[in-house]
Amino acid sequence: MSIKPTVALVLPESISTQMFTAASLARLSEHATVVGPLLPDAPGFTESVKPARVVLGGWGTPHFGAELLKLFPHLEFFAYSAGSVKGVVSDALYGRGIQVTTSASGNATPVAEFTVAMMQALLKQVFWLAPMMSAGNRAWGDRFEQVRELCDIDVGLVGASRIGREVVRLLKAFKHVRVKLYDPFLTPQQAEALGVQLCSLDEVCACEVVSVHAPNIPQTRHMLNARTLARLPDHAVFINTSRGALVDETALIAEVKRRPIYVLLDVTDPEPPAKDSELRTLENIILTPHIAGAMKQARHEMGRIAIDEVIRFLAGQPLSDPITREMLATQA
């Protein structure tokens, strides 16, 4: 009888239960000996993880730098059950030839669905008309006049990330929605295949609906600033579900105070906003507590994706979503 390879779950137990169902772990156990979940400060950690060929991580997994890697002499594959793997992997890990994958694709779907839902809610003025209705206030005035649909409209997307591409796919279900997309790494051929119009950032920001899906890298910090935000038309909808650092919030506040723009921020910088931030008090800015991504059911899907990748690796099959060192420069 052949000895099963060892897979170490290196993440907090509380996160492990959110990501991996009993059925998923049972399926993994058919292919490997599973140890953990455990973290480096757990008793017996070194002995438990030493034979591991695979690490299965997630939120709360420590940074796999040179020192931690010394405890994993047989490690060949790192599967991350969450989204961005940047804060966990290292040059030392890649330098040893260890393969990396992520479940970010599983997080893209709920973020994209939330984004499109918020486009509809803001266009319909839901966040302002609903409280008026509840209060018996029928002085709807301009609010009612601004009710619109996600139809015969220009939608501008910043970033052809996994989430951005999923938003494009979802928008295809709506009639006469013209998608304009800014991404300096997207080729005209790729844009044509996606069915979008490749545009400059200025052109995208001139759309009636603008949604941000770019990574938080040095080149994107405050890419939505006083100049680009000034391109938003009056009564535009602006949504950020990526990272707060992409938006110059001082400039956004000034623009919202100057004219009617309807904003939803699921992320801010810092997060949450300072207690005295005007983001909290301006009527046309809606804040949500970073809930666009996987929260419950979708986390189980992300865990399933990671386990599928582990099983593929152990079977010698190609990975579905390998993450190379070079890819990290342009990813979240």
Secondary structure as UniProt FT lines:
FT   STRAND          6..9
FT   HELIX           13..19
FT   HELIX           22..29
FT   TURN            30..31
FT   STRAND          33..35
FT   TURN            40..41
FT   TURN            43..44
FT   HELIX           45..49
FT   TURN            50..51
FT   STRAND          52..57
FT   TURN            59..60
FT   HELIX           66..69
FT   TURN            70..71
FT   TURN            73..74
FT   STRAND          77..80
FT   TURN            86..88
FT   HELIX           91..95
FT   TURN            96..97
FT   STRAND          99..102
FT   HELIX           104..123
FT   TURN            124..125
FT   HELIX           126..134
FT   TURN            135..136
FT   HELIX           141..145
FT   STRAND          153..158
FT   HELIX           162..171
FT   TURN            172..173
FT   TURN            175..176
FT   STRAND          177..182
FT   TURN            184..185
FT   HELIX           188..194
FT   STRAND          197..198
FT   HELIX           201..205
FT   STRAND          209..212
FT   HELIX           218..220
FT   TURN            221..222
FT   HELIX           226..229
FT   TURN            230..231
FT   TURN            234..235
FT   STRAND          237..240
FT   HELIX           244..246
FT   HELIX           249..258
FT   STRAND          262..265
FT   TURN            275..276
FT   HELIX           278..280
FT   TURN            283..284
FT   STRAND          285..287
FT   HELIX           297..314
FT   TURN            315..316
FT   HELIX           326..330
//
